[in-house]
Amino acid sequence: MRRRTYGVTVVVAAVLASAGCSSKYADDSGSSATAAVGNRAVKPVDGCGASSWTDPADRSPTRNPARCKPLTPAPHPLPKTRKVTIATGTLSAEYVAPLEVALDKGEFKKEGLDVTLKVLPTPDALPLLAKGDIDAMWAAPEAAVMNGVEGGFDIKWVAGNFSPDAESKSGLWVKLKKGEAAADVRMAGRRMGTMIGKGSVIAYPMEKALATHGGGLDKIQYQQLGSADVLTALQNGGVDSAWLLDPVWRKVDDNPAYAFLGGQPLGEPLGGMLYGRSLLHDDVDAGVALLRAYIRTVNTYFAGDYKSDPAFVTYLAKLLKTDETVLKSTPSLTMDWEIRAGTTTRLQAAYKAAGVSKGAALPESRTVDRSLYEEAVGHQP
């Protein structure tokens, strides 16, 4: 997981207007294909059959993620090279690996895309995305994003990223008091060390974990710490609970003095690709092409337990500039480009409980657009 910045108030300077479409493909008859989202011809895609789409309402933790055959969906290059800038909070986290592999293996280039990955935290990237100065964010529908959409930003979540493996224990850990067991931990009033704040998507799973242990987002004290300091503070008593990420939780996993209380829901991605007006409206063909390259990369390199291949792990560690032993110490992520139904509603409920947003939740029609990845795999709703 990446480090996040919280409590950000998004100031909307103006409501952004949608522009006309530019880049267009030609259909089989030689005429220009309709480029507007919601009014595009979706055709079957070789290699992407029934398994390439799952019902968004299926939130089963054992759901098999959507998959096409390796090397599919095949490239459909744009008639003219299109430059695309994607903001990401980090280039070293494992969940960014599909984008970096797609770039390194030339999958974006095959689509006629000249992609740049630019390191920017969400608060800095958000207004740039809204204005069209960047094309996409590899981030999450955090409270700042939802507040921006409420204020008039034309931004939507268009593809998921991952969910954790069932064996992962990335999440909420507590240091047990004398005579206390994991089953009877009461979290109310405890001090939590975290580099994640109330406005993060992690507020949603954190709220669920706290609720089962007599706590709540409004009943604990937060101490925001650097990523290198969270574990130290938990171990030396500076805090008595913490949200530990991969692979930090391995340091306390075998210690009976600590207990794992819960993490990100299985089978439900909480982040991924967010588009602004340039790919939602100005050039939808490029928006679909970008997701097609991403999806093809997942199907080719991340379809299953990618860490079972030693050579690929070595390659990935070098690409991410991380220690290979550290990379191997945690299970493979379940890469998943789909978005579950109601995720943004549940996230907004958590933000409201944490006090970082107010009012009624935005409907999914204003926060999510699945049509681009559905077109990429040839699924007709």
C-alpha positions as CSV (number, residue, x, y, z in Angstrom):
1,M,0.0,0.0,0.0
2,R,1.2,3.5,-0.7
3,R,1.4,6.3,1.8
4,R,-1.5,8.6,1.7
5,T,-2.2,12.2,2.8
6,Y,-5.5,12.9,4.5
7,G,-7.8,15.6,5.7
8,V,-7.5,17.3,2.4
9,T,-10.2,19.8,1.4
10,V,-10.6,19.9,-2.3
11,V,-11.3,23.5,-3.5
12,V,-13.3,23.5,-6.7
13,A,-12.5,26.5,-8.9
14,A,-15.1,25.7,-11.6
15,V,-17.3,23.0,-12.8
16,L,-15.6,21.3,-15.7
17,A,-17.4,21.0,-19.0
18,S,-17.2,17.9,-21.1
19,A,-15.6,18.4,-24.5
20,G,-16.2,16.7,-27.8
21,C,-14.4,13.5,-28.8
22,S,-11.2,13.5,-30.8
23,S,-9.4,10.3,-31.5
24,K,-11.7,7.7,-33.1
25,Y,-11.3,4.3,-34.6
26,A,-12.9,3.2,-37.8
27,D,-15.4,0.4,-37.8
28,D,-15.5,-2.4,-40.3
29,S,-17.4,-0.3,-42.8
30,G,-14.7,2.4,-42.7
31,S,-16.8,5.0,-40.9
32,S,-15.8,6.5,-37.6
33,A,-16.9,4.6,-34.5
34,T,-19.0,6.5,-32.0
35,A,-16.6,7.7,-29.3
36,A,-19.0,8.8,-26.5
37,V,-19.2,6.6,-23.4
38,G,-22.5,4.8,-23.2
39,N,-23.0,5.0,-27.0
40,R,-20.3,2.8,-28.3
41,A,-20.4,-0.5,-30.3
42,V,-19.1,-3.3,-28.1
43,K,-17.9,-6.3,-30.0
44,P,-16.8,-9.8,-28.8
45,V,-13.1,-10.0,-28.2
46,D,-11.1,-13.1,-29.0
47,G,-9.6,-14.7,-25.9
48,C,-12.1,-12.9,-23.6
49,G,-15.1,-15.1,-23.1
50,A,-17.5,-15.6,-20.2
51,S,-14.6,-15.7,-17.6
52,S,-13.6,-12.1,-18.6
53,W,-16.5,-10.6,-16.6
54,T,-18.0,-11.2,-13.2
55,D,-21.3,-9.9,-11.8
56,P,-20.4,-6.7,-9.9
57,A,-22.8,-7.7,-7.1
58,D,-20.8,-10.8,-6.4
59,R,-18.7,-9.9,-3.3
60,S,-17.8,-13.4,-2.3
61,P,-14.3,-13.6,-0.9
62,T,-13.8,-16.8,-3.0
63,R,-14.9,-15.2,-6.3
64,N,-12.6,-16.0,-9.1
65,P,-11.4,-12.7,-10.6
66,A,-12.2,-11.9,-14.3
67,R,-9.6,-13.3,-16.7
68,C,-9.0,-13.5,-20.4
69,K,-6.4,-15.8,-22.1
70,P,-2.8,-14.7,-21.9
71,L,-1.8,-12.0,-24.5
72,T,-5.4,-10.9,-24.7
73,P,-7.3,-8.7,-25.3
74,A,-5.1,-8.1,-28.4
75,P,-3.8,-4.6,-29.1
76,H,-6.0,-2.3,-31.3
77,P,-3.5,0.5,-31.9
78,L,-4.8,4.1,-32.2
79,P,-4.3,5.7,-35.6
80,K,-2.0,8.3,-34.0
81,T,0.3,8.0,-31.0
82,R,-1.4,9.5,-27.9
83,K,0.6,10.7,-24.9
84,V,-0.9,9.7,-21.6
85,T,0.3,10.8,-18.1
86,I,-0.8,8.6,-15.1
87,A,-0.1,9.9,-11.6
88,T,0.7,7.4,-8.9
89,G,1.7,7.8,-5.3
90,T,4.7,5.5,-5.6
91,L,6.6,3.3,-8.1
92,S,7.9,0.8,-5.6
93,A,4.6,-0.7,-4.3
94,E,3.6,-4.1,-5.6
95,Y,0.1,-2.9,-6.6
96,V,1.7,-0.6,-9.2
97,A,3.5,-3.6,-10.8
98,P,1.0,-4.2,-13.6
99,L,1.5,-0.6,-14.9
100,E,5.3,-0.8,-14.7
101,V,5.3,-4.2,-16.4
102,A,3.0,-2.9,-19.1
103,L,5.4,0.0,-19.7
104,D,8.5,-2.2,-19.6
105,K,7.1,-4.9,-21.9
106,G,5.7,-2.4,-24.4
107,E,2.0,-3.2,-23.9
108,F,1.1,0.5,-23.8
109,K,3.2,1.1,-26.9
110,K,1.3,-1.6,-28.8
111,E,-1.9,0.4,-28.3
112,G,-0.3,3.5,-29.7
113,L,0.1,5.1,-26.3
114,D,3.1,6.9,-25.0
115,V,2.6,6.5,-21.3
116,T,4.4,8.4,-18.5
117,L,4.1,7.3,-14.8
118,K,4.4,10.4,-12.7
119,V,4.8,10.2,-8.9
120,L,2.3,12.6,-7.3
121,P,0.3,12.2,-4.1
122,T,-3.5,12.2,-4.5
123,P,-4.0,15.8,-3.2
124,D,-1.6,17.2,-5.7
125,A,-2.8,15.0,-8.6
126,L,-6.5,15.5,-8.1
127,P,-6.9,19.1,-9.4
128,L,-4.6,18.3,-12.3
129,L,-6.8,15.4,-13.3
130,A,-9.9,17.5,-13.0
131,K,-8.4,20.2,-15.2
132,G,-7.1,17.7,-17.8
133,D,-3.4,18.4,-17.1
134,I,-2.9,14.7,-16.4
135,D,-5.0,11.9,-17.9
136,A,-5.4,9.4,-15.1
137,M,-4.5,8.5,-11.5
138,W,-3.5,5.1,-10.2
139,A,-5.0,5.8,-6.8
140,A,-8.3,5.2,-5.0
141,P,-11.7,6.9,-4.5
142,E,-10.6,8.5,-1.2
143,A,-12.5,11.1,0.7
144,A,-10.7,13.9,-1.2
145,V,-11.8,12.4,-4.5
146,M,-15.4,12.0,-3.4
147,N,-15.4,15.6,-2.1
148,G,-14.0,16.8,-5.4
149,V,-16.7,15.0,-7.4
150,E,-19.3,16.5,-5.1
151,G,-17.9,19.9,-5.8
152,G,-18.0,19.4,-9.6
153,F,-14.9,17.5,-10.6
154,D,-15.6,15.1,-13.5
155,I,-13.7,12.1,-12.3
156,K,-14.6,8.5,-12.2
157,W,-13.2,5.2,-11.0
158,V,-12.9,3.1,-14.1
159,A,-10.9,0.0,-13.1
160,G,-9.8,-1.9,-10.0
161,N,-6.4,-2.9,-8.9
162,F,-6.1,-5.8,-6.4
163,S,-7.4,-7.5,-3.4
164,P,-5.2,-9.3,-0.8
165,D,-4.5,-13.0,-0.7
166,A,-6.4,-14.9,2.0
167,E,-3.1,-15.6,3.8
168,S,-2.2,-11.9,4.0
169,K,-2.4,-10.2,7.4
170,S,-1.9,-6.6,6.2
171,G,-4.2,-4.6,8.4
172,L,-5.1,-3.8,12.0
173,W,-2.8,-5.2,14.6
174,V,-3.0,-4.6,18.4
175,K,-0.5,-5.1,21.2
176,L,-2.3,-7.3,23.8
177,K,-2.6,-6.1,27.4
178,K,-1.8,-8.5,30.2
179,G,-4.4,-11.3,30.3
180,E,-6.0,-10.1,27.1
181,A,-6.7,-12.4,24.1
182,A,-7.4,-11.4,20.5
183,A,-11.1,-12.4,20.8
184,D,-11.8,-10.0,23.7
185,V,-9.7,-6.9,22.6
186,R,-11.6,-3.7,23.2
187,M,-10.4,-0.9,20.9
188,A,-12.3,2.1,22.2
189,G,-9.9,4.7,23.6
190,R,-6.8,3.1,22.2
191,R,-4.1,5.0,20.3
192,M,-3.5,3.8,16.8
193,G,-0.3,4.5,14.9
194,T,-0.9,4.8,11.2
195,M,0.5,6.4,8.1
196,I,-3.1,6.1,6.8
197,G,-5.7,8.7,8.0
198,K,-9.5,8.9,8.2
199,G,-9.9,10.0,4.6
200,S,-8.3,6.9,3.1
201,V,-10.2,3.9,1.6
202,I,-8.7,1.9,4.5
203,A,-11.3,3.7,6.7
204,Y,-13.8,1.2,5.4
205,P,-12.0,-2.1,6.4
206,M,-10.7,-0.3,9.6
207,E,-14.3,0.5,10.6
208,K,-15.3,-3.1,10.2
209,A,-12.4,-4.4,12.3
210,L,-13.0,-1.8,15.0
211,A,-16.7,-2.5,15.2
212,T,-16.2,-6.1,16.1
213,H,-13.9,-5.0,19.0
214,G,-15.9,-2.3,20.7
215,G,-14.4,0.5,18.8
216,G,-15.2,2.8,15.9
217,L,-13.4,5.4,13.8
218,D,-14.6,8.1,16.2
219,K,-13.7,6.1,19.3
220,I,-9.9,5.8,18.8
221,Q,-7.1,8.2,18.9
222,Y,-4.8,8.5,15.9
223,Q,-1.1,9.1,15.7
224,Q,0.1,9.6,12.2
225,L,3.6,8.3,11.7
226,G,6.0,7.7,8.9
227,S,6.0,4.2,7.3
228,A,9.3,3.4,9.0
229,D,8.0,4.5,12.4
230,V,4.7,2.7,12.7
231,L,6.1,-0.7,13.8
232,T,8.7,0.8,16.1
233,A,6.0,2.8,17.9
234,L,3.8,-0.3,18.3
235,Q,6.8,-2.3,19.7
236,N,8.0,0.3,22.1
237,G,4.6,1.3,23.5
238,G,4.3,4.6,21.8
239,V,1.0,3.3,20.4
240,D,-1.0,0.2,21.3
241,S,-2.4,-0.6,17.8
242,A,-1.3,0.0,14.3
243,W,-2.3,-0.6,10.6
244,L,0.7,-2.7,9.4
245,L,1.2,-3.1,5.6
246,D,3.0,-5.8,3.5
247,P,5.5,-6.9,4.5
248,V,5.8,-5.1,7.9
249,W,3.3,-7.4,9.6
250,R,5.7,-10.3,9.2
251,K,7.7,-8.8,12.0
252,V,5.0,-9.5,14.6
253,D,3.1,-12.4,13.0
254,D,4.7,-15.1,15.2
255,N,4.7,-13.0,18.4
256,P,1.9,-14.0,20.8
257,A,2.0,-10.5,22.3
258,Y,0.3,-9.1,19.1
259,A,-3.0,-10.0,17.5
260,F,-4.3,-9.4,14.0
261,L,-7.9,-8.0,14.0
262,G,-8.7,-7.6,10.3
263,G,-7.7,-6.2,6.9
264,Q,-8.9,-5.3,3.5
265,P,-11.9,-7.3,2.3
266,L,-11.1,-10.3,0.1
267,G,-12.3,-10.1,-3.4
268,E,-13.1,-6.3,-3.3
269,P,-10.5,-3.9,-4.8
270,L,-10.5,-0.5,-3.1
271,G,-8.5,1.4,-5.7
272,G,-7.2,1.4,-9.2
273,M,-7.5,3.7,-12.2
274,L,-9.3,7.0,-12.1
275,Y,-10.0,9.0,-15.2
276,G,-10.7,12.7,-15.7
277,R,-12.3,14.4,-18.6
278,S,-9.6,13.7,-21.2
279,L,-10.2,10.0,-21.2
280,L,-13.8,10.0,-20.1
281,H,-14.9,12.4,-22.8
282,D,-12.3,14.0,-25.0
283,D,-10.7,10.7,-26.2
284,V,-12.6,7.6,-25.0
285,D,-10.7,5.4,-27.6
286,A,-7.5,6.2,-25.7
287,G,-9.2,5.5,-22.4
288,V,-10.3,2.0,-23.6
289,A,-6.9,1.4,-25.1
290,L,-5.1,2.2,-21.8
291,L,-7.3,-0.3,-19.9
292,R,-6.9,-2.9,-22.7
293,A,-3.1,-2.8,-22.2
294,Y,-3.5,-3.0,-18.4
295,I,-5.9,-5.9,-18.7
296,R,-3.7,-7.7,-21.1
297,T,-0.8,-7.3,-18.8
298,V,-2.7,-8.8,-15.9
299,N,-3.8,-11.8,-18.0
300,T,-0.3,-12.4,-19.3
301,Y,1.8,-11.8,-16.2
302,F,-0.4,-11.6,-13.1
303,A,-3.2,-14.1,-13.8
304,G,-2.5,-16.3,-10.8
305,D,0.3,-16.8,-8.2
306,Y,2.9,-14.9,-10.1
307,K,5.4,-15.3,-7.2
308,S,5.6,-19.0,-7.9
309,D,7.9,-18.1,-10.8
310,P,11.4,-17.3,-9.4
311,A,12.6,-15.6,-12.6
312,F,9.6,-13.3,-12.6
313,V,10.0,-12.4,-9.0
314,T,13.6,-11.5,-9.7
315,Y,12.5,-9.4,-12.7
316,L,9.7,-7.7,-10.6
317,A,12.0,-6.9,-7.7
318,K,14.4,-5.2,-10.1
319,L,11.6,-3.3,-11.8
320,L,10.1,-2.1,-8.5
321,K,13.6,-1.4,-7.1
322,T,12.8,-3.5,-4.0
323,D,14.5,-6.3,-2.1
324,E,13.7,-9.7,-3.7
325,T,13.6,-11.4,-0.3
326,V,11.1,-8.8,0.9
327,L,8.9,-9.2,-2.2
328,K,8.9,-13.0,-1.7
329,S,7.9,-12.7,2.0
330,T,4.2,-12.0,1.3
331,P,1.7,-13.8,-0.9
332,S,0.9,-12.7,-4.4
333,L,-1.8,-10.0,-4.7
334,T,-5.0,-11.0,-6.5
335,M,-4.9,-8.5,-9.4
336,D,-8.4,-7.6,-10.4
337,W,-9.5,-4.9,-12.9
338,E,-13.2,-5.1,-12.0
339,I,-15.1,-2.8,-9.5
340,R,-17.6,-4.3,-7.1
341,A,-21.1,-2.9,-6.8
342,G,-21.6,-0.5,-3.9
343,T,-17.9,-0.1,-2.9
344,T,-17.9,3.7,-3.2
345,T,-21.2,3.8,-1.2
346,R,-19.5,1.8,1.6
347,L,-16.4,3.9,1.4
348,Q,-18.5,7.1,1.8
349,A,-20.3,5.7,4.8
350,A,-16.9,5.2,6.4
351,Y,-15.7,8.7,5.6
352,K,-18.9,10.1,7.1
353,A,-18.4,8.0,10.3
354,A,-14.8,9.3,10.5
355,G,-16.0,12.9,10.1
356,V,-14.2,13.7,6.9
357,S,-17.3,14.0,4.7
358,K,-20.9,15.2,5.2
359,G,-24.3,14.9,3.5
360,A,-25.8,12.1,1.4
361,A,-23.5,9.7,-0.4
362,L,-22.9,10.3,-4.1
363,P,-24.7,7.6,-6.3
364,E,-22.5,5.2,-8.1
365,S,-23.5,6.8,-11.4
366,R,-21.3,9.8,-10.4
367,T,-18.3,7.8,-9.1
368,V,-17.9,4.7,-11.2
369,D,-17.8,3.8,-14.9
370,R,-17.3,0.2,-15.8
371,S,-18.1,0.6,-19.5
372,L,-14.5,1.1,-20.5
373,Y,-13.1,-2.1,-19.2
374,E,-16.3,-3.9,-20.3
375,E,-15.6,-2.7,-23.8
376,A,-12.0,-3.7,-23.6
377,V,-13.0,-7.4,-22.9
378,G,-16.0,-7.3,-25.2
379,H,-18.7,-7.6,-22.5
380,Q,-22.2,-6.3,-23.4
381,P,-24.1,-5.4,-20.2
